[in-house]
Amino acid sequence: MADRLPLPTLLSQALVAFTVEFDNEAETRMAHRTTTAGAATGGGRGVWLVSLAMWANFMQFVSEEGIPFRDLEGPAKLTNLAGLQRWGYITFEPDPADTRPKPPRADWVVRPTRSGRRAQRIWGPLAGEIERRWEQRFGSDGIARLRGSLESLIDQFDVPLPRYLPVVHHGMFTRVPPLGPLMATTSERGSGFDLSVLLSQVLLAFTLDFERESKVSLVMCADALRLLDGEGVRVRDLPRRAGVSKEGVAMMVGYLERRGFIVVERDPPDSRTNVARLTPKGEMALNTYRRLLEEIQARWTARFGTQEVAGLRADLEDLVGDPSGGQSPLLEGLQPPPDGWRASVPRPATLPHHPMVLHRGGYPDGS
Protein backbone atom coordinates (compact mmCIF):
# COMPACT_ATOMS: atom_id res chain seq x y z
CA MET A 1 0.00 0.00 0.00
CA ALA A 2 3.01 2.29 0.22
CA ASP A 3 2.54 3.71 -3.28
CA ARG A 4 -1.28 3.64 -3.26
CA LEU A 5 -3.83 5.75 -1.44
CA PRO A 6 -5.43 3.94 1.50
CA LEU A 7 -9.00 2.74 1.07
CA PRO A 8 -10.51 5.35 3.45
CA THR A 9 -8.71 8.11 1.55
CA LEU A 10 -10.19 6.94 -1.74
CA LEU A 11 -13.65 6.81 -0.17
CA SER A 12 -13.11 10.21 1.45
CA GLN A 13 -12.02 12.03 -1.67
CA ALA A 14 -14.94 10.69 -3.69
CA LEU A 15 -17.38 11.64 -0.92
CA VAL A 16 -15.94 15.13 -0.46
CA ALA A 17 -16.06 15.78 -4.22
CA PHE A 18 -19.67 14.62 -4.41
CA THR A 19 -20.61 16.76 -1.41
CA VAL A 20 -18.93 19.93 -2.67
CA GLU A 21 -20.63 19.56 -6.04
CA PHE A 22 -23.96 18.99 -4.28
CA ASP A 23 -23.43 22.01 -2.02
CA ASN A 24 -22.41 24.28 -4.89
CA GLU A 25 -25.57 23.43 -6.79
CA ALA A 26 -27.77 23.85 -3.71
CA GLU A 27 -26.23 27.28 -3.15
CA THR A 28 -27.28 28.47 -6.61
CA ARG A 29 -30.90 27.39 -6.07
CA MET A 30 -31.55 28.20 -2.42
CA ALA A 31 -32.45 31.49 -0.76
CA HIS A 32 -29.68 31.71 1.83
CA ARG A 33 -27.32 33.82 3.90
CA THR A 34 -23.57 33.55 4.44
CA THR A 35 -20.94 35.69 6.14
CA THR A 36 -20.26 37.46 2.84
CA ALA A 37 -23.76 37.94 1.46
CA GLY A 38 -27.37 38.34 2.48
CA ALA A 39 -30.28 36.60 0.84
CA ALA A 40 -29.45 35.04 -2.52
CA THR A 41 -31.87 33.35 -4.91
CA GLY A 42 -35.59 33.44 -4.25
CA GLY A 43 -35.73 36.66 -2.26
CA GLY A 44 -36.37 37.10 1.43
CA ARG A 45 -34.03 36.55 4.34
CA GLY A 46 -33.27 32.90 3.61
CA VAL A 47 -31.63 30.25 5.74
CA TRP A 48 -27.98 30.14 6.74
CA LEU A 49 -26.28 27.97 4.15
CA VAL A 50 -25.29 24.48 5.32
CA SER A 51 -23.94 21.30 3.76
CA LEU A 52 -25.31 17.96 2.60
CA ALA A 53 -24.67 16.41 6.02
CA MET A 54 -27.51 18.40 7.60
CA TRP A 55 -29.98 17.26 4.97
CA ALA A 56 -28.87 13.63 4.88
CA ASN A 57 -28.81 13.01 8.64
CA PHE A 58 -31.66 15.22 9.82
CA MET A 59 -33.68 17.51 7.58
CA GLN A 60 -34.94 14.77 5.29
CA PHE A 61 -36.71 13.15 8.26
CA VAL A 62 -38.59 16.30 9.40
CA SER A 63 -42.08 16.14 7.92
CA GLU A 64 -44.09 19.26 7.14
CA GLU A 65 -46.71 18.50 9.79
CA GLY A 66 -43.99 18.04 12.42
CA ILE A 67 -42.57 15.07 14.26
CA PRO A 68 -42.05 14.36 17.98
CA PHE A 69 -38.48 14.88 19.08
CA ARG A 70 -38.36 11.36 20.54
CA ASP A 71 -38.40 10.05 16.97
CA LEU A 72 -35.57 12.39 15.93
CA GLU A 73 -33.31 12.13 18.97
CA GLY A 74 -30.83 9.84 17.20
CA PRO A 75 -30.56 11.94 14.03
CA ALA A 76 -30.32 15.12 16.14
CA LYS A 77 -27.15 13.79 17.82
CA LEU A 78 -25.56 13.38 14.39
CA THR A 79 -25.96 17.01 13.38
CA ASN A 80 -26.48 20.35 15.16
CA LEU A 81 -30.04 20.77 16.37
CA ALA A 82 -29.49 24.19 17.94
CA GLY A 83 -27.73 25.33 14.77
CA LEU A 84 -30.59 24.23 12.53
CA GLN A 85 -32.94 26.27 14.73
CA ARG A 86 -30.66 29.29 14.74
CA TRP A 87 -30.02 29.05 11.01
CA GLY A 88 -33.72 29.14 10.19
CA TYR A 89 -34.50 25.56 9.10
CA ILE A 90 -36.67 24.26 11.95
CA THR A 91 -38.71 25.16 14.97
CA PHE A 92 -38.48 23.04 18.12
CA GLU A 93 -41.12 23.72 20.73
CA PRO A 94 -43.93 22.14 22.74
CA ASP A 95 -46.89 20.96 20.73
CA PRO A 96 -49.66 23.60 20.93
CA ALA A 97 -52.16 20.74 21.30
CA ASP A 98 -50.37 19.47 24.42
CA THR A 99 -52.16 20.98 27.41
CA ARG A 100 -49.61 19.93 30.02
CA PRO A 101 -47.87 22.91 31.65
CA LYS A 102 -44.36 21.52 31.11
CA PRO A 103 -44.32 18.69 28.57
CA PRO A 104 -41.04 16.75 28.47
CA ARG A 105 -38.56 17.63 25.76
CA ALA A 106 -39.08 14.25 24.09
CA ASP A 107 -42.69 15.27 23.40
CA TRP A 108 -41.78 18.59 21.81
CA VAL A 109 -42.35 18.82 18.09
CA VAL A 110 -39.82 19.58 15.37
CA ARG A 111 -41.22 21.30 12.29
CA PRO A 112 -39.55 22.76 9.22
CA THR A 113 -39.93 26.50 8.79
CA ARG A 114 -41.19 27.91 5.53
CA SER A 115 -37.59 28.41 4.44
CA GLY A 116 -36.74 24.94 5.70
CA ARG A 117 -39.45 23.41 3.50
CA ARG A 118 -38.07 25.27 0.51
CA ALA A 119 -34.61 23.90 1.30
CA GLN A 120 -36.02 20.37 1.57
CA ARG A 121 -37.58 20.65 -1.88
CA ILE A 122 -34.24 21.71 -3.33
CA TRP A 123 -32.16 19.09 -1.52
CA GLY A 124 -34.51 16.17 -2.14
CA PRO A 125 -33.73 15.38 -5.81
CA LEU A 126 -30.26 16.91 -5.89
CA ALA A 127 -28.13 13.87 -5.01
CA GLY A 128 -29.73 11.98 -7.89
CA GLU A 129 -28.90 14.85 -10.24
CA ILE A 130 -25.26 14.90 -9.14
CA GLU A 131 -25.02 11.15 -9.56
CA ARG A 132 -26.32 11.44 -13.12
CA ARG A 133 -23.67 14.08 -13.81
CA TRP A 134 -21.05 11.66 -12.55
CA GLU A 135 -22.39 8.99 -14.89
CA GLN A 136 -21.93 11.40 -17.80
CA ARG A 137 -18.50 12.56 -16.60
CA PHE A 138 -16.97 9.24 -15.55
CA GLY A 139 -19.11 6.79 -17.50
CA SER A 140 -22.33 5.07 -16.48
CA ASP A 141 -20.65 1.65 -16.38
CA GLY A 142 -17.96 2.85 -14.00
CA ILE A 143 -20.46 4.45 -11.60
CA ALA A 144 -22.64 1.34 -11.77
CA ARG A 145 -19.64 -0.81 -10.82
CA LEU A 146 -18.82 1.53 -7.95
CA ARG A 147 -22.39 1.38 -6.68
CA GLY A 148 -22.32 -2.39 -6.86
CA SER A 149 -19.04 -2.60 -4.94
CA LEU A 150 -20.31 -0.30 -2.19
CA GLU A 151 -23.66 -2.06 -1.95
CA SER A 152 -22.04 -5.47 -1.62
CA LEU A 153 -20.18 -4.30 1.48
CA ILE A 154 -23.10 -2.44 3.04
CA ASP A 155 -25.31 -5.52 2.69
CA GLN A 156 -22.83 -7.36 4.93
CA PHE A 157 -22.66 -4.73 7.70
CA ASP A 158 -24.07 -5.83 11.04
CA VAL A 159 -25.80 -2.60 12.10
CA PRO A 160 -27.57 0.21 10.26
CA LEU A 161 -25.57 3.38 9.77
CA PRO A 162 -26.60 7.02 9.25
CA ARG A 163 -26.91 8.54 5.80
CA TYR A 164 -23.80 10.70 6.21
CA LEU A 165 -20.83 11.00 8.53
CA PRO A 166 -21.83 12.53 11.88
CA VAL A 167 -20.58 15.85 13.17
CA VAL A 168 -17.35 14.94 14.95
CA HIS A 169 -17.07 14.92 18.75
CA HIS A 170 -14.23 16.06 21.01
CA GLY A 171 -10.89 15.13 19.48
CA MET A 172 -12.73 14.76 16.14
CA PHE A 173 -13.73 11.22 17.02
CA THR A 174 -16.79 9.72 15.36
CA ARG A 175 -19.73 8.63 17.51
CA VAL A 176 -22.90 6.95 16.26
CA PRO A 177 -25.79 7.02 18.73
CA PRO A 178 -28.82 4.71 18.57
CA LEU A 179 -30.50 5.91 15.41
CA GLY A 180 -34.14 5.33 16.24
CA PRO A 181 -36.89 4.00 13.99
CA LEU A 182 -36.70 6.61 11.22
CA MET A 183 -33.08 6.01 10.31
CA ALA A 184 -32.51 2.49 11.61
CA THR A 185 -34.51 0.80 8.87
CA THR A 186 -32.53 -1.60 6.72
CA SER A 187 -35.22 -1.92 4.06
CA GLU A 188 -33.65 0.77 1.88
CA ARG A 189 -30.18 -0.70 1.75
CA GLY A 190 -28.47 -1.03 -1.59
CA SER A 191 -30.28 0.41 -4.55
CA GLY A 192 -32.44 2.69 -2.37
CA PHE A 193 -29.47 4.90 -1.45
CA ASP A 194 -27.81 7.57 -3.53
CA LEU A 195 -24.05 7.43 -4.08
CA SER A 196 -23.22 9.86 -1.28
CA VAL A 197 -24.95 7.59 1.26
CA LEU A 198 -23.12 4.51 -0.01
CA LEU A 199 -19.75 6.24 0.17
CA SER A 200 -20.53 7.64 3.62
CA GLN A 201 -21.60 4.35 5.14
CA VAL A 202 -18.60 2.38 3.93
CA LEU A 203 -16.21 5.13 5.04
CA LEU A 204 -17.99 5.40 8.40
CA ALA A 205 -17.67 1.65 8.99
CA PHE A 206 -13.93 1.82 8.31
CA THR A 207 -13.57 4.90 10.54
CA LEU A 208 -15.34 3.21 13.46
CA ASP A 209 -13.12 0.13 13.10
CA PHE A 210 -10.03 2.35 13.12
CA GLU A 211 -11.03 4.47 16.10
CA ARG A 212 -11.74 1.45 18.29
CA GLU A 213 -7.99 0.86 18.31
CA SER A 214 -6.47 4.33 17.97
CA LYS A 215 -5.96 7.06 20.55
CA VAL A 216 -6.05 9.63 17.73
CA SER A 217 -9.10 10.00 15.49
CA LEU A 218 -8.87 9.04 11.85
CA VAL A 219 -9.62 12.66 10.89
CA MET A 220 -6.61 13.89 12.89
CA CYS A 221 -4.36 11.16 11.55
CA ALA A 222 -5.34 11.52 7.90
CA ASP A 223 -5.58 15.31 7.70
CA ALA A 224 -2.80 16.36 10.08
CA LEU A 225 -0.40 13.73 11.49
CA ARG A 226 0.11 12.25 8.02
CA LEU A 227 1.63 15.54 6.83
CA LEU A 228 4.07 16.02 9.72
CA ASP A 229 7.50 14.67 10.58
CA GLY A 230 10.30 15.24 13.05
CA GLU A 231 11.94 17.92 10.91
CA GLY A 232 9.02 20.31 10.90
CA VAL A 233 6.34 21.60 8.53
CA ARG A 234 5.16 25.21 8.33
CA VAL A 235 1.72 25.46 9.90
CA ARG A 236 0.59 27.93 7.24
CA ASP A 237 1.25 25.28 4.57
CA LEU A 238 -0.98 22.64 6.17
CA PRO A 239 -4.39 23.85 4.86
CA ARG A 240 -3.18 23.71 1.26
CA ARG A 241 -1.51 20.33 1.72
CA ALA A 242 -4.44 18.82 3.62
CA GLY A 243 -7.31 20.28 1.58
CA VAL A 244 -8.84 21.43 4.87
CA SER A 245 -9.83 24.93 5.99
CA LYS A 246 -7.49 27.10 8.06
CA GLU A 247 -9.93 26.93 10.96
CA GLY A 248 -10.05 23.15 10.79
CA VAL A 249 -6.26 22.89 10.71
CA ALA A 250 -5.98 25.27 13.66
CA MET A 251 -8.31 23.06 15.69
CA MET A 252 -6.28 19.94 14.89
CA VAL A 253 -2.91 21.57 15.54
CA GLY A 254 -4.11 22.93 18.88
CA TYR A 255 -5.49 19.57 19.98
CA LEU A 256 -2.38 17.62 18.96
CA GLU A 257 -0.08 20.15 20.63
CA ARG A 258 -2.00 20.13 23.92
CA ARG A 259 -1.79 16.35 24.08
CA GLY A 260 1.89 16.13 23.30
CA PHE A 261 1.74 14.65 19.81
CA ILE A 262 3.42 17.69 18.24
CA VAL A 263 5.32 20.81 19.23
CA VAL A 264 4.74 24.14 17.53
CA GLU A 265 7.54 26.70 17.64
CA ARG A 266 9.19 29.49 15.70
CA ASP A 267 11.70 28.37 13.11
CA PRO A 268 14.19 29.95 13.42
CA PRO A 269 13.38 31.41 16.86
CA ASP A 270 13.28 34.98 15.52
CA SER A 271 11.04 34.08 12.56
CA ARG A 272 7.32 34.78 12.32
CA THR A 273 6.76 31.33 10.85
CA ASN A 274 5.35 28.61 13.10
CA VAL A 275 6.58 25.10 12.44
CA ALA A 276 4.88 21.91 13.69
CA ARG A 277 7.04 18.89 14.52
CA LEU A 278 6.13 15.40 15.64
CA THR A 279 7.21 14.40 19.13
CA PRO A 280 8.16 10.77 19.85
CA LYS A 281 4.55 10.29 20.98
CA GLY A 282 3.36 11.73 17.67
CA GLU A 283 5.68 9.47 15.69
CA MET A 284 4.21 6.47 17.51
CA ALA A 285 0.69 7.66 16.66
CA LEU A 286 1.67 8.12 13.01
CA ASN A 287 3.11 4.61 12.88
CA THR A 288 -0.07 3.26 14.49
CA TYR A 289 -2.14 5.05 11.86
CA ARG A 290 -0.19 3.48 9.02
CA ARG A 291 -0.27 0.03 10.63
CA LEU A 292 -4.00 0.13 11.32
CA LEU A 293 -4.82 1.17 7.75
CA GLU A 294 -3.15 -1.97 6.45
CA GLU A 295 -4.49 -4.24 9.19
CA ILE A 296 -8.10 -3.11 8.83
CA GLN A 297 -8.03 -3.43 5.07
CA ALA A 298 -6.64 -6.95 5.48
CA ARG A 299 -9.42 -7.77 7.95
CA TRP A 300 -12.02 -6.38 5.56
CA THR A 301 -10.60 -8.53 2.79
CA ALA A 302 -10.91 -11.61 4.99
CA ARG A 303 -14.38 -10.65 6.22
CA PHE A 304 -16.06 -9.31 3.08
CA GLY A 305 -14.08 -11.04 0.35
CA THR A 306 -10.99 -10.35 -1.70
CA GLN A 307 -12.99 -9.62 -4.83
CA GLU A 308 -15.29 -7.16 -3.06
CA VAL A 309 -12.55 -5.10 -1.42
CA ALA A 310 -10.18 -5.21 -4.38
CA GLY A 311 -13.03 -4.34 -6.72
CA LEU A 312 -14.00 -1.35 -4.61
CA ARG A 313 -10.39 -0.13 -4.58
CA ALA A 314 -10.16 -0.42 -8.34
CA ASP A 315 -13.44 1.43 -8.89
CA LEU A 316 -12.40 4.25 -6.57
CA GLU A 317 -8.90 4.52 -8.06
CA ASP A 318 -10.50 5.09 -11.45
CA LEU A 319 -12.29 8.11 -9.99
CA VAL A 320 -9.50 9.51 -7.84
CA GLY A 321 -6.68 8.96 -10.31
CA ASP A 322 -2.95 8.55 -9.73
CA PRO A 323 -1.98 10.44 -6.55
CA SER A 324 1.50 11.07 -7.97
CA GLY A 325 0.24 12.31 -11.32
CA GLY A 326 -1.14 15.71 -10.40
CA GLN A 327 -4.70 16.81 -9.82
CA SER A 328 -7.46 14.28 -9.30
CA PRO A 329 -10.16 13.99 -11.98
CA LEU A 330 -12.62 14.58 -9.13
CA LEU A 331 -11.60 18.24 -9.04
CA GLU A 332 -12.99 18.78 -12.55
CA GLY A 333 -16.56 19.10 -11.27
CA LEU A 334 -15.84 21.43 -8.36
CA GLN A 335 -15.89 24.83 -10.03
CA PRO A 336 -18.00 26.96 -7.66
CA PRO A 337 -20.69 29.36 -8.86
CA PRO A 338 -19.18 32.80 -9.60
CA ASP A 339 -21.03 34.43 -6.71
CA GLY A 340 -20.73 31.43 -4.37
CA TRP A 341 -18.81 31.48 -1.13
CA ARG A 342 -16.27 28.96 -2.41
CA ALA A 343 -15.41 31.30 -5.30
CA SER A 344 -13.99 33.72 -2.72
CA VAL A 345 -11.46 31.24 -1.31
CA PRO A 346 -8.49 29.58 -3.05
CA ARG A 347 -9.44 26.55 -5.08
CA PRO A 348 -8.14 23.41 -3.36
CA ALA A 349 -5.09 21.72 -4.80
CA THR A 350 -6.12 18.44 -3.22
CA LEU A 351 -9.05 16.85 -1.46
CA PRO A 352 -8.97 15.87 2.23
CA HIS A 353 -7.84 12.37 3.17
CA HIS A 354 -10.85 12.25 5.49
CA PRO A 355 -13.93 14.49 5.70
CA MET A 356 -13.95 16.89 8.67
CA VAL A 357 -17.65 17.37 9.43
CA LEU A 358 -17.84 20.14 12.02
CA HIS A 359 -20.83 21.63 13.83
CA ARG A 360 -20.61 24.78 11.67
CA GLY A 361 -22.87 23.51 8.93
CA GLY A 362 -21.28 20.13 8.22
CA TYR A 363 -18.94 21.06 5.37
CA PRO A 364 -16.57 18.12 4.78
CA ASP A 365 -13.41 20.25 4.54
CA GLY A 366 -13.90 21.83 7.95
CA SER A 367 -15.22 25.13 6.58
URTALIN-V286086 format. One record per backbone hydrogen bond with DSSP energy under -1.0 kcal/mol. CO is the residue of the C=O (numbers start at 1). NH is the residue of the N-H. If there is no record, write none. Layout:
# URTALIN-V286086
CO/NH
CO/NH
This chain:
# URTALIN-V286086
1/4
6/10
7/11
8/12
9/13
10/14
11/15
12/16
13/17
14/18
15/19
16/20
17/21
18/22
19/23
20/24
21/25
22/26
23/27
24/28
26/30
31/47
33/49
37/34
40/43
47/33
51/54
52/56
53/57
54/59
55/60
58/61
59/62
63/66
67/110
68/71
69/72
72/76
73/77
75/78
78/167
80/84
81/85
82/86
83/87
84/89
84/90
85/88
87/48
89/113
91/111
93/109
95/98
104/107
105/108
106/70
108/69
109/93
110/67
111/91
113/117
114/118
115/119
116/120
117/121
118/122
119/123
120/124
123/126
125/129
126/130
127/131
128/132
129/133
130/134
131/135
132/136
133/137
134/138
135/139
139/143
140/144
141/145
142/146
143/147
144/148
145/149
146/150
147/151
148/152
149/153
150/154
151/155
153/156
154/157
169/172
173/169
180/184
186/189
190/193
194/198
195/199
196/200
197/201
198/202
199/203
200/204
201/205
202/206
203/207
204/208
205/209
206/210
207/211
208/212
210/213
217/221
218/222
219/223
220/224
220/225
221/226
224/227
225/228
229/278
233/276
234/237
235/238
237/241
238/242
239/243
245/249
246/250
247/251
248/252
249/253
250/254
251/255
252/256
253/257
254/258
255/259
256/261
256/262
257/260
261/279
263/277
265/275
268/271
273/267
274/235
275/265
276/233
277/263
279/283
280/284
281/285
282/286
283/287
284/288
285/289
286/290
287/291
288/292
289/293
290/294
291/295
292/296
293/297
294/298
295/299
296/300
297/301
298/302
299/303
300/304
301/305
305/309
306/310
307/311
308/312
309/313
310/314
311/315
312/316
313/317
314/318
316/320
317/321
322/325
328/331
329/332
330/333
331/334
337/340
341/344
342/345
356/358
356/366
357/168
358/362
359/361
361/51
363/366
364/356
365/245
